[in-house]
Amino acid sequence: MEALRKMLGVEKWFVTGGSWGTTLSLAYGEAYPNSCLGFLLRGVFLGTQEEIRWFFKGMDLFFPQAHADFVEWIPEAEREDILAAYEKKLFSDDSASRMDAACRWLKYSEACSLLRHDPELVEEAAKNDAVAYGTGRLDAFYFRNNMFLKAGQLLENMTRIAHLPLMIVQGGHDVIAPPKAAYRVHESWPGSVLHIVPDAGHSPSEPGMRAKIIESLEYFKRERKFDAATLQASGPV
C-alpha cells in the first residue's frame, strides 16, 4: 500500500477497510502514520486467535446449517482441525479439489455475513470462481500464519494513529466479526466514533450498513474537508 501511495504521488490518503481490510488498514496506519489522514472501518477484525477460532468453532451457534455444510464435507477423522483439512484441499495439486474447497469456504462466509439469510445471494457469490479461489486460499493462508501479526499488536500500537480521526461502522448482529473488536478499538482511540447498525450483520451490502457508510464518507468530505479525489484514492476496501 505504501509503495502504491508513492507511485500514485498521493501525499496523504484517507484509509478505509472492511473485515480483513480493517486489519490491514490498522496495520498499515501503525506502520505509516504520517501517510494517513484518517480512517473509516467497517466490521472490525483484529486478527486475534480468539476471532480465528470463532470462525471455525463459534459461528455455528448462529448459523448451524451453514456450519454443518462447511464441516461435514470434511472426513470425520479430520474435523478436529478444520483449517488444516481445508488447507490440504485448497493447496492440493488437484485443481478441481482446490476449486471445490474454495467455493465451500466462500459459501460459508457469505451465508454467515447476512442478517437476513438469502440462499440465492450465497449461490450467486459462489459462482465467481476468481473471488472464491482468492478468498478461500488467502483466508486460510493468513489464518494459519496468525495474520502475520504478533499477539495484541494492533491494540498495543494504537497510540501511533489515535491522534487521527476514526469512524467505525459495525453491524450490531455481525457474526463473522462480532462487535467486541470494534468496541476494543473505540475504547483505545480517544475521539473515535462508533456507529452500531442495529439491523445489520457483516455484509456491507445490507441497507443499514450501506447507508451509514455513505453517511460517514459524506461527513469526512463535509467536516474534514477531504475532497472527492482524496476519498477515491483511499484503500483497501
Backbone bond lengths (Angstrom), bond angles and torsions (degrees), N, CA, C in turn:
res aa  C-N    CA-C-N  psi(-1)  N-CA   C-N-CA  omega(-1)  CA-C   N-CA-C  phi
1 M - - - 1.461 - - 1.518 111.66 -
2 E 1.319 116.99 -40.87 1.464 120.04 179.51 1.524 110.61 -66.79
3 A 1.326 116.49 -38.04 1.470 120.35 176.97 1.531 110.34 -63.58
4 L 1.329 116.66 -39.06 1.463 120.71 178.28 1.531 110.71 -66.27
5 R 1.324 116.64 -41.63 1.469 120.07 179.26 1.525 110.65 -58.30
6 K 1.322 115.40 -45.83 1.464 119.65 -179.81 1.522 110.91 -66.37
7 M 1.329 116.40 -42.04 1.460 120.34 -179.15 1.525 111.30 -61.74
8 L 1.354 116.20 -38.27 1.457 121.23 -179.14 1.530 112.91 -79.78
9 G 1.324 116.63 -10.19 1.458 120.32 179.77 1.513 113.47 72.92
10 V 1.344 116.65 27.38 1.467 120.93 178.73 1.527 108.52 -88.49
11 E 1.338 116.83 123.35 1.464 119.64 -178.28 1.524 111.29 -67.02
12 K 1.343 116.21 -52.06 1.457 122.65 175.43 1.520 107.37 -144.08
13 W 1.326 116.41 151.13 1.462 117.95 178.69 1.519 112.09 -137.53
14 F 1.335 112.57 160.83 1.454 122.58 178.30 1.522 107.28 -88.58
15 V 1.321 116.69 127.05 1.466 121.15 -171.31 1.524 110.57 -104.22
16 T 1.313 115.91 125.17 1.464 121.32 177.86 1.520 109.10 -122.96
17 G 1.323 115.85 152.90 1.456 119.63 177.95 1.506 110.94 -166.43
18 G 1.333 115.34 150.55 1.451 121.33 176.88 1.518 110.27 -127.96
19 S 1.335 116.53 137.18 1.461 122.41 177.30 1.534 110.51 61.33
20 W 1.348 117.15 -118.44 1.473 119.49 175.58 1.522 110.21 -58.47
21 G 1.338 116.99 -28.41 1.460 120.33 177.63 1.522 113.06 -63.65
22 T 1.347 117.71 -25.90 1.471 119.22 175.65 1.529 110.27 -71.11
23 T 1.330 116.10 -37.96 1.461 120.64 177.32 1.524 109.67 -60.27
24 L 1.322 114.67 -48.18 1.461 120.92 -178.70 1.533 111.14 -66.81
25 S 1.328 116.79 -40.38 1.466 120.54 179.76 1.528 111.32 -60.78
26 L 1.323 115.94 -45.84 1.464 120.08 -179.54 1.522 111.12 -66.83
27 A 1.330 116.51 -43.25 1.470 119.67 179.95 1.524 110.52 -63.53
28 Y 1.333 115.98 -41.31 1.464 120.17 178.72 1.523 110.89 -64.71
29 G 1.333 115.84 -47.93 1.464 119.74 -178.90 1.523 112.43 -59.40
30 E 1.326 116.24 -41.03 1.459 119.52 -179.64 1.528 111.97 -68.86
31 A 1.333 116.14 -28.35 1.471 120.24 177.77 1.525 111.57 -80.99
32 Y 1.348 117.09 -32.82 1.465 121.43 -176.06 1.537 110.32 -134.00
33 P 1.309 118.47 61.80 1.473 120.34 -176.47 1.527 113.63 -60.69
34 N 1.310 117.75 -31.31 1.471 120.32 -177.94 1.520 112.98 -74.81
35 S 1.333 116.56 -6.77 1.463 120.25 177.97 1.530 112.13 -94.90
36 C 1.337 117.37 -1.74 1.463 121.14 -171.29 1.527 112.56 -113.12
37 L 1.332 114.73 143.01 1.463 121.95 175.28 1.525 111.59 -96.75
38 G 1.307 116.90 -30.62 1.457 122.33 -177.36 1.514 108.79 170.37
39 F 1.351 115.36 -176.11 1.465 120.10 -172.65 1.524 111.06 -141.61
40 L 1.332 114.36 143.81 1.457 122.61 168.01 1.527 106.37 -128.08
41 L 1.327 116.40 116.41 1.460 121.28 -175.65 1.525 109.59 -117.34
42 R 1.334 116.16 138.41 1.466 121.54 179.90 1.533 109.66 -126.68
43 G 1.349 116.60 121.10 1.460 120.39 178.21 1.517 111.35 69.18
44 V 1.314 117.05 69.19 1.469 121.82 -169.77 1.526 112.25 -67.05
45 F 1.335 114.24 131.64 1.463 122.90 177.30 1.528 107.44 -132.41
46 L 1.340 116.41 115.31 1.460 120.78 -175.32 1.527 113.34 -90.11
47 G 1.329 116.85 -1.50 1.457 119.80 176.14 1.519 114.61 72.13
48 T 1.340 117.10 24.26 1.460 120.16 -178.91 1.521 111.04 -80.96
49 Q 1.326 116.31 162.14 1.461 120.98 176.89 1.526 110.53 -61.89
50 E 1.318 116.40 -35.60 1.464 120.57 177.67 1.526 110.83 -59.06
51 E 1.328 117.28 -44.39 1.465 121.38 -179.10 1.526 111.29 -69.57
52 I 1.327 117.05 -37.81 1.463 120.35 179.57 1.531 110.13 -67.49
53 R 1.330 117.20 -42.41 1.472 120.02 177.33 1.517 110.54 -62.08
54 W 1.332 115.97 -38.92 1.466 120.67 179.24 1.528 111.16 -58.52
55 F 1.322 116.84 -39.02 1.466 121.00 -178.99 1.527 110.78 -58.20
56 F 1.314 116.55 -38.17 1.468 120.57 -176.08 1.522 113.38 -94.03
57 K 1.344 117.71 -31.09 1.461 119.43 -171.74 1.522 112.75 -134.10
58 G 1.305 117.18 31.26 1.451 119.88 178.35 1.513 113.15 -138.93
59 M 1.317 115.59 -37.78 1.462 120.19 -175.16 1.523 112.00 -66.62
60 D 1.350 116.60 -17.05 1.465 119.60 178.17 1.532 112.12 -65.07
61 L 1.348 116.99 -19.09 1.461 120.00 177.20 1.525 111.33 -64.34
62 F 1.323 116.59 -28.04 1.458 121.78 -177.84 1.529 112.83 -108.63
63 F 1.330 116.17 -29.57 1.461 120.76 -178.64 1.530 109.60 -129.14
64 P 1.344 116.91 67.63 1.466 120.03 -175.24 1.530 113.77 -62.68
65 Q 1.336 117.49 -36.83 1.462 118.87 -178.96 1.522 111.32 -69.62
66 A 1.329 116.75 -44.02 1.473 120.45 178.58 1.520 110.22 -62.22
67 H 1.325 116.77 -39.94 1.465 120.60 179.21 1.519 110.85 -67.43
68 A 1.324 116.80 -41.10 1.466 120.30 178.87 1.525 110.24 -62.73
69 D 1.328 116.63 -42.55 1.480 119.61 178.43 1.526 110.48 -62.84
70 F 1.311 116.55 -35.48 1.472 122.33 -178.93 1.526 111.29 -70.96
71 V 1.321 117.12 -39.35 1.469 122.19 -172.12 1.522 113.18 -91.56
72 E 1.320 117.74 -39.82 1.459 120.34 -171.33 1.518 113.82 -67.98
73 W 1.314 116.60 -15.04 1.465 120.97 174.86 1.525 110.63 -70.62
74 I 1.314 116.80 -24.21 1.456 122.95 179.59 1.535 109.56 -80.37
75 P 1.332 118.93 136.60 1.468 120.59 176.52 1.525 110.26 -54.28
76 E 1.320 116.21 141.27 1.455 120.81 -174.21 1.526 112.82 -55.62
77 A 1.321 116.96 -35.97 1.467 121.00 -178.12 1.523 112.67 -66.34
78 E 1.358 117.89 -17.67 1.466 121.85 -176.84 1.527 113.21 -104.86
79 R 1.315 117.38 2.66 1.467 120.31 -171.88 1.522 114.23 -77.12
80 E 1.313 118.31 -9.07 1.455 120.41 177.76 1.521 110.88 -66.45
81 D 1.331 116.53 -30.15 1.462 121.55 178.40 1.527 107.90 -129.74
82 I 1.329 115.55 86.25 1.467 121.22 -176.07 1.522 111.22 -63.50
83 L 1.329 116.92 -38.57 1.461 119.98 179.61 1.519 110.56 -60.40
84 A 1.313 117.77 -46.60 1.466 120.99 179.81 1.520 111.36 -62.81
85 A 1.324 116.26 -39.31 1.465 120.24 -179.38 1.530 110.65 -65.03
86 Y 1.331 116.02 -42.47 1.465 119.01 178.86 1.526 111.35 -70.48
87 E 1.322 116.26 -37.70 1.472 119.04 176.72 1.517 111.24 -55.64
88 K 1.329 115.62 -44.11 1.462 120.46 -178.66 1.524 110.83 -58.49
89 K 1.325 116.23 -38.47 1.465 120.64 179.19 1.527 111.75 -77.56
90 L 1.324 115.82 -43.36 1.467 120.37 -175.50 1.523 113.24 -66.93
91 F 1.334 116.55 -25.26 1.460 120.62 -178.20 1.529 112.25 -118.14
92 S 1.332 115.70 23.66 1.463 119.92 179.14 1.525 110.48 -77.36
93 D 1.314 116.16 170.65 1.472 121.03 177.83 1.519 112.35 -80.36
94 D 1.309 116.62 -10.60 1.468 122.48 -177.76 1.529 109.18 -90.65
95 S 1.315 117.18 110.60 1.471 120.97 -175.80 1.526 112.15 -62.64
96 A 1.338 117.11 -36.16 1.466 120.27 179.60 1.527 110.34 -66.05
97 S 1.317 116.81 -40.40 1.460 121.29 178.90 1.524 110.53 -65.81
98 R 1.329 116.75 -40.29 1.462 120.76 177.93 1.522 110.69 -60.63
99 M 1.316 116.47 -45.31 1.452 120.99 -176.98 1.515 111.71 -68.10
100 D 1.325 115.97 -40.17 1.462 120.93 179.16 1.530 110.27 -61.40
101 A 1.337 115.81 -46.76 1.470 120.15 179.77 1.522 111.03 -63.45
102 A 1.321 117.07 -40.40 1.468 121.19 -179.08 1.527 111.11 -64.78
103 C 1.319 117.29 -41.14 1.468 120.91 179.49 1.528 110.89 -65.98
104 R 1.318 116.57 -39.94 1.461 120.23 178.77 1.530 110.70 -66.25
105 W 1.323 116.38 -37.75 1.469 120.93 178.44 1.528 109.90 -64.10
106 L 1.335 115.98 -46.61 1.466 119.82 -178.30 1.526 110.93 -65.58
107 K 1.331 117.25 -39.94 1.463 119.96 178.81 1.527 111.08 -60.84
108 Y 1.314 116.14 -40.80 1.462 120.56 178.20 1.526 110.33 -61.64
109 S 1.315 116.93 -48.38 1.470 121.36 179.92 1.521 111.37 -61.61
110 E 1.331 115.99 -45.69 1.464 119.70 -177.68 1.519 111.30 -67.02
111 A 1.327 116.86 -40.84 1.461 120.25 -178.90 1.521 111.76 -63.16
112 C 1.339 116.55 -32.61 1.464 121.06 -177.59 1.526 112.89 -90.49
113 S 1.311 117.55 -3.31 1.471 119.95 -175.38 1.518 113.36 -90.43
114 L 1.327 116.72 -15.07 1.465 120.71 -174.70 1.526 111.66 -103.23
115 L 1.319 116.61 135.63 1.457 120.30 174.62 1.524 109.55 -66.64
116 R 1.309 115.55 -42.93 1.466 120.77 177.08 1.527 108.03 -105.29
117 H 1.320 115.01 105.06 1.464 119.94 -174.45 1.527 110.85 -60.66
118 D 1.320 115.73 134.33 1.464 122.27 179.43 1.522 108.36 -133.72
119 P 1.343 118.40 97.11 1.473 121.57 -177.88 1.517 113.38 -55.80
120 E 1.333 117.07 -34.42 1.466 119.73 -178.66 1.527 111.12 -66.28
121 L 1.336 116.97 -40.73 1.461 119.72 178.18 1.524 111.35 -64.94
122 V 1.321 116.47 -38.18 1.468 121.10 179.27 1.513 110.27 -63.90
123 E 1.325 116.80 -47.04 1.471 121.16 -179.84 1.520 111.10 -64.91
124 E 1.324 116.40 -38.07 1.468 120.57 179.70 1.514 111.06 -64.54
125 A 1.333 116.67 -42.53 1.463 121.06 179.59 1.525 111.05 -62.35
126 A 1.316 116.57 -38.54 1.462 121.09 -176.69 1.528 112.53 -71.58
127 K 1.325 117.21 -13.16 1.472 119.87 179.31 1.524 112.40 -75.74
128 N 1.326 116.49 -16.41 1.463 120.69 179.44 1.528 108.04 -84.56
129 D 1.332 116.03 94.73 1.464 120.84 -174.56 1.519 113.01 -59.39
130 A 1.330 116.86 -38.83 1.464 120.14 -177.37 1.521 110.75 -64.85
131 V 1.335 117.26 -43.01 1.461 121.49 179.41 1.525 110.04 -66.83
132 A 1.329 116.40 -45.92 1.472 120.16 -179.42 1.518 110.87 -61.09
133 Y 1.314 116.10 -46.48 1.466 120.97 -177.40 1.527 110.84 -62.40
134 G 1.322 116.15 -46.79 1.454 120.14 -179.04 1.517 112.03 -67.83
135 T 1.337 117.16 -41.84 1.461 121.04 -177.66 1.524 111.34 -62.99
136 G 1.319 116.52 -51.84 1.466 120.15 -177.13 1.513 113.03 -61.13
137 R 1.319 116.83 -49.11 1.465 120.11 -176.23 1.532 111.99 -68.90
138 L 1.324 117.03 -41.71 1.462 119.32 179.89 1.529 111.40 -68.68
139 D 1.338 116.81 -42.81 1.464 119.69 177.80 1.525 110.21 -56.88
140 A 1.323 116.22 -51.46 1.468 120.60 -176.90 1.530 111.07 -62.09
141 F 1.321 116.46 -41.89 1.464 120.97 -178.27 1.524 110.99 -63.82
142 Y 1.332 116.86 -45.20 1.456 119.88 -179.40 1.529 111.80 -72.25
143 F 1.328 117.52 -38.39 1.466 119.58 176.31 1.519 110.76 -59.45
144 R 1.323 117.44 -44.91 1.457 121.20 -178.44 1.523 111.47 -62.49
145 N 1.319 116.67 -32.05 1.469 121.45 -177.34 1.527 112.62 -101.11
146 N 1.341 115.72 23.84 1.469 121.16 176.63 1.521 112.59 52.71
147 M 1.335 115.76 35.84 1.460 123.20 178.41 1.537 112.30 61.25
148 F 1.339 116.70 13.49 1.466 122.44 -177.30 1.527 111.05 59.41
149 L 1.339 115.32 34.85 1.459 121.94 179.04 1.531 109.33 -122.96
150 K 1.315 115.99 148.88 1.455 120.33 170.82 1.528 108.32 -78.02
151 A 1.308 116.94 153.45 1.465 120.89 179.99 1.529 110.61 -56.10
152 G 1.330 116.02 124.99 1.463 121.17 177.88 1.510 115.26 74.70
153 Q 1.321 117.78 8.90 1.471 121.55 -172.45 1.527 113.12 -58.17
154 L 1.315 117.97 -46.38 1.458 119.92 -172.84 1.530 112.06 -66.61
155 L 1.317 117.55 -41.56 1.464 120.04 178.95 1.523 111.23 -72.19
156 E 1.315 117.00 -37.54 1.465 120.54 -179.60 1.528 112.48 -63.66
157 N 1.328 116.66 -32.95 1.469 121.02 -176.81 1.526 113.22 -97.82
158 M 1.330 116.68 12.13 1.457 120.52 -174.94 1.525 112.65 -60.85
159 T 1.325 117.61 -29.09 1.471 119.91 -177.37 1.527 112.18 -62.94
160 R 1.322 118.00 -18.92 1.462 120.80 179.82 1.530 112.35 -68.12
161 I 1.339 115.96 -23.94 1.474 119.45 -176.55 1.524 113.28 -127.05
162 A 1.341 117.69 -0.96 1.464 120.84 -173.93 1.530 113.37 -68.60
163 H 1.332 117.37 -8.33 1.471 119.84 175.65 1.531 111.57 -82.53
164 L 1.320 116.70 -9.63 1.468 122.05 -178.93 1.532 110.33 -93.08
165 P 1.330 117.63 156.84 1.472 119.56 178.73 1.527 111.76 -70.19
166 L 1.316 115.25 141.01 1.466 121.74 177.78 1.515 109.74 -137.90
167 M 1.320 115.78 133.89 1.453 121.78 171.70 1.527 107.15 -126.69
168 I 1.326 116.22 131.31 1.467 122.20 -179.93 1.520 108.51 -113.90
169 V 1.330 116.37 131.25 1.462 122.13 173.45 1.527 106.73 -114.07
170 Q 1.317 116.33 116.00 1.459 121.46 -171.62 1.524 111.23 -129.40
171 G 1.325 116.31 126.86 1.457 119.90 175.32 1.521 110.08 -66.54
172 G 1.315 116.61 129.34 1.457 120.37 -179.16 1.514 113.29 -66.02
173 H 1.335 116.29 -22.20 1.464 121.16 178.91 1.527 110.60 -119.11
174 D 1.319 115.69 36.29 1.461 121.41 178.76 1.532 108.50 -74.47
175 V 1.316 116.34 115.64 1.464 121.40 -178.96 1.525 111.15 -92.37
176 I 1.320 118.33 -32.14 1.468 120.89 -179.95 1.528 110.73 -71.29
177 A 1.326 116.67 -43.42 1.466 121.68 176.69 1.526 107.22 -125.65
178 P 1.328 117.96 81.80 1.464 121.25 -176.05 1.522 112.68 -55.39
179 P 1.342 117.64 150.86 1.468 122.57 -173.98 1.521 115.79 -57.77
180 K 1.313 118.94 -17.79 1.467 121.02 -177.67 1.529 111.83 -53.35
181 A 1.335 117.67 -43.16 1.467 120.87 -178.74 1.523 111.00 -64.62
182 A 1.330 116.65 -39.68 1.468 120.21 178.12 1.527 110.51 -62.62
183 Y 1.324 117.12 -41.48 1.461 121.00 177.44 1.527 110.72 -63.14
184 R 1.316 117.84 -39.59 1.463 120.63 -179.06 1.529 110.96 -64.42
185 V 1.323 116.11 -41.72 1.465 119.43 177.33 1.523 110.16 -65.51
186 H 1.318 116.49 -45.41 1.471 121.47 -179.48 1.527 111.01 -58.75
187 E 1.324 117.04 -43.13 1.458 121.16 -179.36 1.531 112.19 -68.46
188 S 1.336 116.67 -26.80 1.468 121.00 -178.67 1.527 112.42 -88.83
189 W 1.335 117.03 -2.50 1.470 121.10 -171.49 1.525 109.53 -127.84
190 P 1.322 119.63 88.50 1.466 121.98 -179.59 1.530 111.00 -55.25
191 G 1.307 115.42 134.78 1.465 119.81 179.06 1.507 114.58 87.42
192 S 1.324 118.05 -6.29 1.466 120.63 178.66 1.523 109.83 -71.60
193 V 1.316 115.56 156.60 1.466 121.66 -179.96 1.526 108.22 -118.10
194 L 1.321 116.59 128.05 1.464 121.65 179.99 1.518 109.30 -114.02
195 H 1.332 116.33 118.16 1.460 122.32 175.43 1.524 108.43 -103.77
196 I 1.323 117.43 116.00 1.455 121.48 173.32 1.529 107.71 -96.05
197 V 1.319 116.18 118.91 1.465 120.98 179.05 1.527 107.19 -91.42
198 P 1.333 118.68 109.25 1.465 120.84 -169.69 1.522 115.33 -66.92
199 D 1.331 116.76 -29.41 1.469 119.58 -175.05 1.527 110.95 -107.28
200 A 1.332 117.12 46.03 1.470 120.28 -177.36 1.516 111.05 -146.69
201 G 1.339 113.97 153.84 1.450 121.54 173.94 1.518 109.76 -104.11
202 H 1.332 115.90 -127.63 1.457 120.57 -175.55 1.528 113.08 -94.88
203 S 1.297 116.78 -27.74 1.465 120.38 -172.35 1.532 112.66 -71.24
204 P 1.340 117.36 134.12 1.466 120.28 177.08 1.528 112.74 -74.18
205 S 1.337 116.70 -8.71 1.464 120.04 -177.43 1.526 112.43 -83.18
206 E 1.328 117.84 -11.83 1.457 119.15 179.77 1.529 109.75 -69.39
207 P 1.336 117.77 141.74 1.472 120.97 -171.02 1.521 114.82 -52.43
208 G 1.326 118.13 -45.58 1.461 120.42 -178.44 1.515 112.60 -64.45
209 M 1.333 116.62 -39.75 1.458 120.92 178.74 1.520 110.65 -66.89
210 R 1.326 115.44 -47.28 1.468 119.73 -178.47 1.525 110.91 -59.75
211 A 1.324 116.70 -43.79 1.466 120.86 -178.84 1.527 111.28 -63.72
212 K 1.333 117.35 -42.03 1.462 120.27 -177.69 1.533 111.29 -71.76
213 I 1.328 117.13 -34.34 1.471 120.13 177.18 1.532 109.78 -64.63
214 I 1.338 116.62 -45.48 1.466 120.63 178.92 1.530 110.41 -63.32
215 E 1.317 116.36 -42.88 1.461 121.10 178.51 1.536 110.92 -60.31
216 S 1.314 116.73 -40.16 1.463 120.96 -179.61 1.520 111.35 -67.52
217 L 1.326 116.59 -41.36 1.467 120.01 177.70 1.529 110.54 -63.87
218 E 1.321 115.62 -39.85 1.470 119.35 178.38 1.523 110.82 -64.37
219 Y 1.322 116.64 -35.77 1.463 119.85 177.03 1.526 110.83 -61.10
220 F 1.327 116.41 -46.68 1.460 119.27 -179.45 1.528 111.48 -64.07
221 K 1.309 116.74 -36.78 1.465 119.75 176.93 1.528 110.69 -64.35
222 R 1.326 115.75 -43.25 1.471 120.80 -173.12 1.525 112.38 -80.25
223 E 1.330 117.04 -50.91 1.459 121.06 -172.03 1.520 113.22 -88.00
224 R 1.311 116.74 -33.79 1.458 120.36 -178.40 1.524 112.57 -96.28
225 K 1.338 115.16 -4.96 1.462 121.45 177.83 1.538 112.25 62.66
226 F 1.346 116.15 31.60 1.458 118.96 173.32 1.526 106.91 -81.28
227 D 1.311 116.42 122.32 1.463 118.63 -177.18 1.528 110.46 -79.88
228 A 1.337 114.83 171.39 1.462 120.81 -176.20 1.521 111.85 -60.51
229 A 1.347 116.96 -37.63 1.458 120.85 -178.92 1.542 110.54 -62.74
230 T 1.330 115.71 -40.24 1.467 120.22 178.51 1.507 110.97 -63.17
231 L 1.336 116.73 -45.02 1.455 120.82 -177.95 1.532 111.16 -68.67
232 Q 1.310 117.95 -35.34 1.457 121.32 177.92 1.521 111.26 -68.19
233 A 1.321 116.76 -24.96 1.469 120.27 -179.30 1.527 111.75 -86.80
234 S 1.352 116.16 1.33 1.458 119.06 -176.96 1.519 111.47 -74.16
235 G 1.329 116.12 159.75 1.457 121.02 177.59 1.509 108.68 -177.40
236 P 1.339 119.75 167.46 1.446 126.53 -3.30 1.536 111.07 -82.83
237 V 1.296 118.55 155.14 1.463 121.50 178.11 1.513 108.39 -97.96
